[in-house]
């Protein structure tokens, strides 16, 4: 069997064996949640509740204040204790609604089924997705309703679901496809109807043969849905690389998937769309893989949004010794957390705990000009040159070398024998260039 793929990429150790065969468990209900008013790319929400209010599960507590934004909802029923600044998963602090649970999990009356999919119009589906606060659940957290609303001149003919889950350790999407394949397919059909397209793909890496077979069976009655077996390689799940693997279309430099007629969503996002239509429940919980040598009992947990990392680790038996590093997300693109008091968000696909020895950062040495970073770059860049320009504050030159095309997968840093922090320096250049463009605009 031929497996589809893209040029470049790397093969990091998978480390999925600890959780890939573990069924999803429902996490213990938290006593307190702190729900950030910004869990998405775009404008933060505005709180529409105040301290002392009683809120219910699924009740909207943050209103989106812009097109590229997404509302947030309460994941528990209980009393709002405060609206205050709390540690953010992306660094710094974020305004959050702190709710003390009453343990009753009383559901808001607004949460009810939206009717049969065949009776819903495309605009109604997009509005349901918007009001449910659904964002990219693979970690990018881009508001889904925005993806489904391309400019009129962009003709979309294909939707691809990302089931690659190419990050090491993470198995949340794998378990979702095994345990709720019908929801993934239902969500894909809904997304296709919302945009008016006839062709859908579900891309899954070939290290998940059970998921490939399960999804093929679930989609067997739909001739316009193709389950695609992908070669296991990182970053197979990146949008542009996934599009090329499935369709052989190349997104142009500086372009977006819609420029080649494609919209990409995560399988978790599709399943959440199914939940929003079938039950009316907005995005208030998600599946998260908890793993790493620094946690006693790795698990795949269904957790409520706004639960602290330390609360989740307790449910996994606690730490193994003193944690050296805690990551939210995968080891390649995840973010190191300054404290285990940081809470989970809509994009928390994984919580990884590493021991002190594993967390040690190797000392960089001089570049040996091996060219490995160029060979494996899935965006066809020259990472070393962009990195050098960044280190020397030559940001205009970094831009000329297409720094903004970097997808920040971290492959270059992983492969570099000199252990040069290529990704980190390229990120600095990207942030500078983007900030300058915004200032000029």
Beta strands, then each sheet from edge to edge (+ up, - down):
strand 1: 25-26
strand 2: 32-36
strand 3: 45-47
strand 4: 54-55
strand 5: 60-64
strand 6: 72-73
strand 7: 78-87
strand 8: 93-101
strand 9: 158-162
strand 10: 199-205
strand 11: 225-230
strand 12: 262-266
strand 13: 285-291
strand 14: 299-304
strand 15: 323-328
strand 16: 335-336
strand 17: 350-355
sheet 1: 1+ 14+ 13- 17- 15+ 16-
sheet 2: 2+ 8- 7+ 4-
sheet 3: 3+ 5- 6+
sheet 4: 11+ 10+ 9+ 12+
end
